[in-house]
Amino acid sequence: VSDSEEVQKSRYWMNKEFLVKGSGKNKQEIACFIKAPASVLERLKCDILNHTSSLVVDDSEELVSNVISIECYDYEKLLFPINIAIPFTSCFRGNYREIMVKVIDMNFQSNYLTPISLQGYQGNHKESFAEVKIYHLGVFSVLSCLKKETFTVPKVGLLQKLNVDSRISFCYHPEAFSSPAPIQLKIQPIEPSLVSALKARHDMYHSVISTSALVHVQHPSAQPFNSSVTITLPCPPNPDKKRHGDETEHARAISATVKRVAAPYYPRTVSTSARKSGDSLSDTLKLLGRGNKEEGWKVFDDVIIQNAQNGLVSFELNKHLESFVVIRLSFLLENTYLLLFAQALEEALHSTMANVILHQKRENPYKIVVLLSASKKLTNELQNLHEEGYFGPPEPTQQFPLRQGDQIHFRFRGNISASENGEDFRKVYRLIFHSQRLPRLELQIKEVDEFGNYSSPHYKGTALFYKITREMIPKKWEQTLPYDEYQHQSPLCKLALTLPKHEKLIHRPQSTKRVFSDSSEALWDNLLFWLAEELAEDNTSLFALSLPVRRSVLQLVRLKCPDNLTHQIYELLCCWKKTLPKLADKQQLLSRYLRKSGRSDLSEELRFKWQNKVFT
């Protein structure tokens, strides 16, 4: 390429679609769109690295896109900035979360980029795209993060109401800091159902009524507080007491006069003496917090928390806390239990209950799908699998907690093995949990030993599932799947699966073909199959035949021939015949059962065929 052509390409900007090999049914999928000079686009390479997704998320981050890497063949001729747009799918959760693009370099140094656009079109494609301007290459992912609020506290003080929730405010008094101080806040809401689940699991938390949101704060570490900061935030009152105190509260709101002191800086509060019989009469409020993650949670008994109006509480803080939460109690709880509750609450906030589903294709039991589903989405996922033709058994596993980026490794044991491509029957497979994505693998299974499980009509195997936490995953871009590391680890759960056995056709020379020693046996085999066909035409159920066989025989017949009623009835008739004494009058007995089930016509026809030795 001549210098003039190179200059022209560097001036001409294009929007290029980068396609990569897809997973599952998609042969190709869009990795991203890149807008850059033509000369730059020629030198870029894009790939999907979803197997490394555990390395790109933290506790409060939810992955909502593929993990993509962008590399350059000739870095010296790369011109910045360039624009990339990454497709994503997200369920937005109110005001508390926002979409960000995280970029990580090869040394795992990360940076967050605010999208310049979340538009729904790129070229001819309509979906959500997070578009960012970048100045260096690396590994990119779109995340749903807790929204960060940033503001600066001047020397004259500040009353800051948060955008994510205007009920939450921070009141910094004049001279709170010696110089203007930047503050960063994140609010993590706590659902009442989460608190209820913890109380149901542990009786010792019974006195917990409600909690405020979990607040994360970053103050300048070099600047101590010169004066306390007043914090106001919602902490829902006891609903039982609220109903009782509605009338009292209404009267108090009309008649009470509360003197305001330093109005710009103090929220309106209701003193303890002003409360008589209404809201939260005997409730106790406790502040729990920590200076940093290494310190652990502490109970601040010396902090006085006041009930403000409409379920708000306020308190003054004179030291920096990285995280804090207010807990409302119906009666006093020992600090030891409060600390345990804070730890359990934080763990539950970062965890999601999940299930493993393993289903087989009804039309082809050699095809299976294994997926990891959030428990609250389980019913919908099962319905979607049924529409695709996948059914159990086995049933989904019991639910268990997983954090974002935790992995489930699984392997097969027994007489069944699995493969992704039908050729390479690997030993270990991996599913990585992300609550807003659906980890899924479609596999082919086969028996290991065709002569195994000889006493059963099925080949049998077990899928063993192991939990690998994010901390156990090595921080390197090449993520291999070990096999021997699970020897001393107990499985998280197990699922049993089976494959039907098929009778093999053995081609023998004419001279060695089997003949029945008794011609009546050949006739009976012929008559029973004819009878099965006749009964199947009328959809006769196995129970309607009234044959004296065990229920386990009926279940075995259904398992052996799940989709063929003729074969089910034939197998049932054969099983019944085998239970009879050698000299029993089979025709007379079977005719009686047919008459009893309302098929006198078949009873007469069977008698005629037997007496006249008619082969059908």
SVG drawing of the C-alpha trace seen along z (x, -y; Angstrom):
<svg xmlns="http://www.w3.org/2000/svg" viewBox="-68 -29 73 107">
<polyline fill="none" stroke="black" stroke-width="0.4" points="0.0,0.0 1.4,-3.4 1.8,-6.3 -1.0,-8.2 -3.4,-5.3 -2.4,-4.9 -3.1,-8.6 -6.5,-8.3 -7.5,-5.3 -6.4,-7.0 -8.8,-9.9 -11.8,-7.7 -13.8,-6.5 -15.9,-3.4 -18.2,-1.5 -17.3,2.2 -19.1,5.2 -16.9,7.9 -18.3,11.4 -17.0,14.4 -17.9,18.1 -21.2,18.4 -22.2,20.9 -25.1,23.3 -27.4,22.9 -25.8,19.6 -23.1,20.1 -21.9,16.5 -22.6,13.8 -21.8,10.1 -18.8,9.4 -19.0,5.6 -19.0,2.7 -15.9,0.6 -15.9,-2.9 -12.3,-3.9 -10.2,-4.9 -10.2,-2.2 -6.4,-1.8 -7.0,-1.0 -9.9,1.4 -7.7,3.6 -5.3,4.2 -7.8,5.0 -8.7,8.5 -11.7,9.3 -12.5,12.4 -15.0,13.6 -13.5,14.8 -16.5,15.8 -14.5,18.6 -12.7,15.8 -15.9,14.0 -15.2,14.9 -12.2,12.5 -14.2,9.4 -16.9,9.1 -16.9,8.0 -19.6,8.7 -22.0,5.9 -21.4,6.2 -23.6,8.2 -22.3,9.2 -24.8,8.3 -22.7,8.9 -20.1,11.2 -16.5,10.7 -14.6,9.5 -10.9,8.9 -9.7,6.4 -6.1,6.8 -4.0,5.1 -1.6,6.6 0.5,3.5 0.2,1.4 2.6,-1.4 0.1,-2.4 -2.9,-2.4 -4.6,-5.8 -6.7,-6.7 -9.4,-7.4 -11.7,-4.9 -15.4,-4.0 -16.6,-0.5 -20.2,0.6 -20.9,3.8 -24.3,5.5 -25.8,6.3 -29.1,7.5 -30.0,6.2 -32.9,6.0 -32.6,2.6 -33.3,2.4 -34.7,-1.0 -32.5,-4.0 -29.8,-2.2 -28.0,-0.6 -26.4,-1.9 -24.7,-0.4 -20.9,-0.7 -18.2,0.7 -15.2,2.3 -11.9,2.5 -9.1,4.7 -5.5,4.9 -3.4,8.0 -2.1,7.2 -5.6,7.2 -5.6,3.4 -9.2,2.3 -11.0,-1.0 -14.7,-1.9 -16.1,-3.8 -19.4,-5.6 -21.2,-4.8 -21.7,-7.8 -24.7,-6.0 -27.0,-3.1 -28.7,-3.3 -30.7,-0.4 -29.3,-0.4 -25.9,0.4 -26.1,0.9 -29.1,3.1 -29.2,4.5 -31.7,3.4 -30.7,4.3 -29.0,2.5 -25.4,1.4 -23.1,-0.2 -20.9,-2.6 -17.7,-4.0 -14.7,-6.0 -11.4,-4.1 -7.7,-5.1 -6.2,-1.7 -7.1,1.9 -7.8,4.7 -10.7,7.0 -14.1,5.3 -17.4,6.2 -20.7,4.5 -21.7,4.5 -24.8,3.5 -23.2,1.7 -24.4,-0.1 -24.8,-3.8 -22.0,-6.0 -22.8,-9.5 -20.0,-12.0 -20.0,-15.5 -17.6,-17.9 -18.1,-19.2 -17.0,-22.9 -15.6,-24.5 -19.0,-26.2 -20.8,-22.9 -23.4,-21.1 -26.8,-19.4 -26.7,-16.7 -29.8,-14.8 -29.0,-11.8 -30.3,-11.4 -30.8,-7.6 -33.1,-8.2 -34.0,-11.7 -34.9,-10.5 -31.3,-9.8 -29.3,-12.9 -25.8,-13.8 -25.6,-17.1 -22.0,-18.4 -21.6,-21.3 -19.4,-24.3 -15.7,-23.5 -16.5,-19.8 -13.3,-19.5 -10.4,-21.8 -10.5,-22.0 -13.0,-21.0 -13.4,-17.2 -14.7,-14.9 -17.2,-12.2 -18.3,-9.1 -21.4,-7.2 -23.1,-3.9 -26.5,-2.7 -27.3,0.9 -31.0,1.5 -32.0,4.4 -35.3,6.1 -37.6,7.0 -37.8,10.5 -34.1,10.9 -34.4,10.0 -37.5,12.3 -35.5,15.2 -32.6,14.7 -35.1,14.6 -36.8,17.8 -33.4,19.5 -32.2,18.4 -34.4,17.9 -31.8,15.7 -32.6,12.9 -36.3,12.9 -36.2,9.4 -35.0,7.8 -37.9,5.7 -36.2,4.0 -33.0,2.5 -31.9,-0.6 -30.1,-0.3 -26.4,0.6 -24.4,-2.6 -20.9,-2.6 -18.9,-5.9 -15.5,-7.0 -14.1,-10.1 -10.7,-11.5 -8.6,-9.5 -6.2,-12.3 -8.9,-14.6 -10.5,-13.7 -13.9,-15.1 -13.7,-18.4 -17.3,-18.1 -19.9,-15.4 -22.0,-14.7 -25.8,-14.2 -27.1,-11.3 -30.8,-10.7 -32.1,-7.6 -35.2,-5.4 -35.5,-2.4 -39.1,-1.1 -41.1,-1.0 -42.8,2.0 -45.9,2.4 -48.0,3.7 -47.3,0.6 -47.7,-1.7 -51.4,-0.6 -51.9,-1.2 -50.3,-4.6 -51.8,-6.1 -54.4,-8.2 -51.9,-9.4 -49.4,-10.3 -52.0,-12.3 -53.0,-14.3 -49.4,-14.9 -48.6,-16.2 -51.3,-18.9 -50.5,-20.0 -46.9,-19.4 -44.4,-22.2 -40.8,-21.3 -38.2,-24.1 -35.8,-24.2 -32.1,-24.8 -29.7,-25.5 -32.4,-24.7 -30.1,-24.2 -28.1,-21.4 -30.5,-19.5 -33.4,-17.3 -36.6,-17.5 -36.8,-14.8 -39.3,-13.7 -37.8,-13.3 -38.3,-10.3 -40.3,-12.4 -42.6,-13.6 -43.6,-10.0 -46.4,-8.6 -48.1,-5.5 -47.6,-5.6 -44.9,-4.5 -41.9,-2.5 -42.7,-3.0 -40.4,-0.3 -38.3,0.3 -34.5,0.2 -32.3,-1.3 -28.6,-0.1 -25.9,-1.4 -23.5,1.2 -20.5,0.2 -16.9,0.8 -13.9,-1.4 -12.7,1.0 -13.2,4.6 -10.2,5.8 -11.6,4.3 -14.9,6.2 -18.3,5.1 -18.8,3.2 -21.8,2.1 -21.7,-1.6 -23.7,-1.7 -22.6,-5.3 -24.4,-6.6 -27.9,-7.9 -30.3,-7.2 -33.5,-9.3 -36.8,-8.5 -37.7,-11.2 -41.0,-11.4 -42.3,-8.9 -40.1,-6.0 -36.8,-8.0 -34.1,-7.8 -31.2,-10.2 -27.9,-10.1 -24.6,-12.0 -21.3,-10.4 -18.0,-11.8 -15.7,-9.3 -15.3,-7.8 -17.1,-4.5 -16.6,-2.8 -19.9,-0.9 -22.8,-1.1 -26.4,0.0 -29.1,-0.8 -31.1,2.1 -34.5,1.7 -35.2,4.3 -38.4,5.1 -36.3,5.9 -32.6,5.8 -30.3,8.3 -26.8,9.1 -24.0,7.4 -22.6,10.8 -25.8,11.8 -26.0,8.3 -22.5,8.8 -23.5,12.3 -26.6,10.8 -24.6,8.1 -22.2,10.7 -25.1,13.0 -26.9,10.0 -23.8,8.9 -23.3,12.5 -26.9,12.8 -26.8,9.5 -23.9,10.8 -25.5,14.2 -28.3,15.6 -30.0,18.9 -29.6,21.1 -30.4,24.6 -28.7,26.9 -31.1,28.3 -30.1,31.4 -32.7,32.5 -32.7,34.9 -34.2,34.4 -37.4,36.5 -37.0,37.4 -33.3,38.2 -32.2,39.1 -28.6,39.0 -28.8,35.2 -28.8,33.3 -28.8,29.7 -27.2,28.6 -27.9,25.1 -27.5,23.0 -30.6,21.0 -31.4,18.5 -34.1,20.1 -36.6,17.3 -36.4,18.0 -36.6,21.8 -40.2,22.2 -39.8,20.1 -36.6,21.9 -38.2,25.3 -41.1,24.1 -38.7,22.9 -36.8,26.2 -40.1,28.1 -40.9,26.0 -37.5,27.0 -38.3,30.6 -36.2,31.2 -37.7,33.0 -36.7,34.7 -36.0,36.9 -33.8,35.9 -35.5,33.1 -33.6,29.9 -31.2,29.9 -32.0,28.4 -31.2,24.6 -27.8,23.4 -26.2,19.9 -23.8,18.6 -22.1,15.2 -21.5,13.5 -18.6,15.3 -18.7,18.5 -18.3,21.6 -19.9,25.0 -17.7,27.7 -19.2,31.1 -18.2,34.5 -19.9,37.8 -19.4,41.0 -20.7,44.5 -21.6,46.0 -22.3,42.6 -19.9,40.1 -20.5,36.8 -19.1,34.7 -19.7,31.3 -18.9,32.3 -19.7,36.0 -16.0,37.0 -14.0,35.5 -15.5,37.0 -13.9,34.7 -14.0,35.4 -14.9,32.0 -17.3,29.2 -17.8,25.7 -20.8,23.3 -20.1,19.8 -22.8,18.1 -24.0,14.6 -27.5,13.7 -28.4,11.8 -27.1,14.4 -28.0,18.1 -25.0,20.4 -25.9,23.4 -24.2,26.4 -25.7,28.7 -23.9,32.1 -24.1,35.5 -24.0,38.6 -23.3,42.2 -22.7,45.4 -19.1,46.3 -19.7,50.0 -22.4,51.4 -22.5,54.6 -22.6,52.8 -25.7,52.5 -26.7,56.0 -29.4,56.4 -31.1,53.1 -33.0,52.1 -31.0,48.8 -27.4,47.6 -26.9,45.7 -24.6,42.8 -24.3,39.8 -23.4,36.2 -21.3,34.8 -21.3,31.0 -18.7,29.1 -18.8,25.4 -15.7,23.4 -15.8,19.9 -14.3,16.9 -11.4,16.9 -10.4,20.4 -10.0,19.3 -6.4,18.5 -6.0,14.9 -4.7,15.7 -6.3,15.4 -5.7,19.0 -8.4,20.9 -7.9,24.6 -10.2,27.2 -8.5,29.5 -9.7,33.1 -7.7,34.5 -8.4,31.5 -11.9,32.8 -10.7,36.0 -10.8,34.7 -13.8,32.4 -17.3,33.5 -19.8,32.8 -22.2,29.9 -25.0,32.1 -25.5,35.1 -28.0,35.9 -28.7,39.4 -29.4,40.1 -30.1,43.1 -30.0,44.1 -32.3,46.7 -30.8,49.9 -31.6,50.9 -31.8,54.5 -29.0,55.2 -29.8,56.9 -27.4,59.8 -27.1,61.0 -26.6,64.7 -26.2,67.1 -29.4,68.9 -28.1,72.1 -27.7,70.6 -31.0,68.7 -33.0,69.4 -36.1,71.5 -38.6,72.0 -38.5,75.5 -42.2,75.3 -44.3,73.9 -46.9,72.7 -44.3,70.2 -43.9,68.6 -47.7,68.4 -48.1,66.8 -45.4,64.3 -47.2,63.4 -50.6,63.3 -49.5,61.0 -48.0,58.5 -51.2,58.5 -53.2,58.0 -51.0,55.1 -51.5,53.4 -55.3,53.7 -55.4,52.4 -53.0,49.5 -55.3,48.3 -58.0,47.6 -55.4,46.0 -56.2,48.7 -54.3,47.9 -52.1,50.5 -54.3,50.4 -57.5,51.1 -56.2,54.6 -56.6,55.7 -53.7,58.1 -52.5,59.4 -49.0,57.9 -47.0,55.8 -47.1,52.0 -43.3,52.1 -43.7,54.1 -46.0,51.4 -43.4,48.7 -40.6,50.8 -42.6,51.2 -43.2,47.5 -39.5,46.7 -38.5,49.3 -40.8,48.0 -41.7,44.4 -43.2,43.2 -44.7,46.4 -48.0,47.7 -47.9,50.8 -44.6,51.9 -45.6,51.1 -48.7,53.4 -46.7,56.1 -44.0,56.0 -46.7,56.1 -48.4,59.2 -45.0,60.9 -44.2,60.2 -47.7,61.6 -47.1,64.7 -43.8,65.4 -45.5,65.5 -47.8,68.3 -47.2,72.0 -46.1,74.0 -49.4,76.0 -51.7,73.0 -54.4,72.3 -53.0,69.0 -55.7,68.4 -58.6,69.0 -57.0,66.7 -56.3,63.9 -59.7,64.1 -61.2,63.7 -59.1,60.5 -60.1,59.1 -63.9,59.6 -63.4,58.1 -61.9,55.0 -64.8,54.7 -63.1,56.2 -65.3,59.3 -64.6,58.8 -60.9,59.3 -61.5,62.2 -63.5,64.1 -61.0,63.3 -58.1,64.4 -59.9,67.8 -60.5,68.2 -56.8,67.5 -55.5,69.8 -57.7,72.7 -57.0,72.4 -53.3,71.6 -53.6,68.4 -50.4,66.4 -51.0,62.6"/>
</svg>
